[in-house]
Amino acid sequence: MQLMMSKENMREIIAHGTYLRSFCPHCNDVLIVDDLLKLIIIDESGEQGELILSPYLNVFRSESTIQIPDRSIAKDIRCPCCSASLIVKDRDCEHCHSSVVKILVEAVSHRIDFYICSRKGCKWHGLSQLDAQDICLEDSDEW
């Protein structure tokens, strides 16, 4: 991580490819298993499977144990530890306006809210407005 200096403030930059230690915002359990971010996904028909994501910033590899059609929106994405929904009710993807999932990632020695789009193929991700005052994501359209 490096610091970005400006006249108004100093913001830490989370660089492309940074490993993001990820946690459930409900039970605080680690979401990384075998160096992969693992969540439960539920499709529109109610079928449940495992969603496997890269835990590295801006590395958009994903797999699922169920068939998810391109550009479809998950009905729900849940924590594999406590089964709580990770879908945020009052925030949408700033790129395609789909629902978003909130997880916690550890940055700057504290955990921050991190949002990812629930639509397959959309690469939007972002931080809460409060965290964005101190941290920015390298190569992100949000900055």
ABEGO torsion letter per residue (X at the ends): XBBBBBAABBBBBBBBGBBBBBBBAAAGBBABBGGBBBBBBBBAAGBBBBBBBBABBGBABBBBABBBBBGBBBABBBBAAAGBBABBAABBBAAAGBBBBBBBBBBGGBBBBBBBBABBGBABBBBBAAAAAABBBBGBAAX
